[in-house]
Amino acid sequence: MIDVVVVSDVAGWLGAVALLAGYGLLSAGRIRAGWAYQLLNLAGSVGLAVNAVAHRTWPSAAVNTVWLVIALVAVRGVAMTRHRREAVEPSRRGGVESDPARSRGW
């Protein structure tokens, strides 16, 4: 049988790594506040929220749940921005994207 505590601890550590990686990469200028950063925030908050709920640390669970909602809204915003940009850019550039990383929001 799967040990819930072990699974939640792994989820928590992976969440912590994801949040710190996103923050570190953004602060170092290695990524922009686009897809990569927002998805790292989302993954990190999910992992930490799972861990907090499993250990019944309700203040941490609440903070990470709010963080998760903010990350979901931000991911939606990045997706909408990308969708609007792709609707405009093909006609402006003839359908050729010169920088593939920019089109992914990285």
C-alpha positions in Angstrom: 0.0 0.0 0.0 1.2 3.5 -0.7 2.2 5.6 2.3 0.3 8.9 2.1 2.9 10.6 4.3 5.7 9.7 1.9 3.8 10.7 -1.2 2.8 14.0 0.4 6.4 14.7 1.5 7.7 14.0 -2.0 5.0 16.3 -3.4 6.0 19.0 -0.9 9.7 18.8 -1.7 9.0 18.8 -5.5 6.7 21.8 -5.0 9.4 23.6 -3.0 12.0 22.9 -5.7 9.5 24.1 -8.4 8.7 27.4 -6.6 12.4 28.1 -5.8 13.5 27.2 -9.3 10.9 29.6 -10.8 11.8 32.4 -8.5 15.5 31.9 -8.9 15.3 31.7 -12.7 13.1 34.8 -12.9 15.4 36.7 -10.6 18.5 35.7 -12.5 16.9 36.8 -15.8 17.0 33.3 -17.2 13.2 33.2 -17.8 10.4 35.8 -18.2 7.2 35.8 -16.3 5.6 33.7 -19.0 4.7 30.0 -19.4 7.7 28.5 -17.6 7.5 30.8 -14.6 3.7 30.5 -14.1 3.7 26.7 -14.6 6.5 26.3 -12.0 4.4 28.4 -9.7 1.4 26.3 -10.3 3.3 23.0 -9.9 5.0 24.3 -6.7 1.8 25.5 -5.1 0.0 22.2 -5.8 2.8 20.2 -4.3 3.1 22.3 -1.2 -0.7 22.4 -0.8 -0.9 18.6 -1.0 1.8 18.4 1.6 0.1 20.9 3.9 -3.3 19.3 3.7 -1.8 15.8 4.4 0.0 17.2 7.5 -3.0 19.3 8.5 -1.0 22.5 8.5 -4.0 24.7 7.6 -2.3 28.1 7.4 0.2 26.7 4.9 -2.6 24.9 3.0 -4.6 28.1 2.8 -1.6 30.2 1.5 -0.7 27.6 -1.1 -4.3 27.2 -2.2 -4.5 31.0 -2.8 -1.1 30.8 -4.5 -2.5 28.0 -6.7 -5.5 30.1 -7.7 -3.3 33.1 -8.5 -1.1 30.8 -10.6 -4.1 29.4 -12.5 -5.3 33.0 -13.3 -1.8 33.9 -14.4 -1.5 30.8 -16.7 -4.9 31.7 -18.2 -3.7 35.3 -18.8 -0.5 34.0 -20.5 -2.6 31.7 -22.7 -5.0 34.6 -23.6 -2.1 36.9 -24.4 -0.5 34.3 -26.6 -3.8 33.6 -28.3 -4.3 37.3 -29.1 -0.7 37.7 -30.2 -0.9 34.7 -32.6 -4.1 36.0 -34.0 -2.4 39.3 -34.9 1.2 38.3 -35.7 0.7 35.9 -38.7 -0.8 38.8 -40.8 1.9 41.2 -39.6 4.8 38.9 -40.2 3.6 36.7 -42.9 3.0 33.8 -40.6 6.7 33.3 -39.7 7.8 33.5 -36.0 11.4 34.7 -35.9 12.0 33.6 -32.2 10.3 30.3 -31.2 11.1 30.9 -27.5 9.1 34.2 -27.5 6.1 32.4 -29.0 6.1 30.1 -26.0 6.2 32.9 -23.5 9.7 32.0 -22.2 
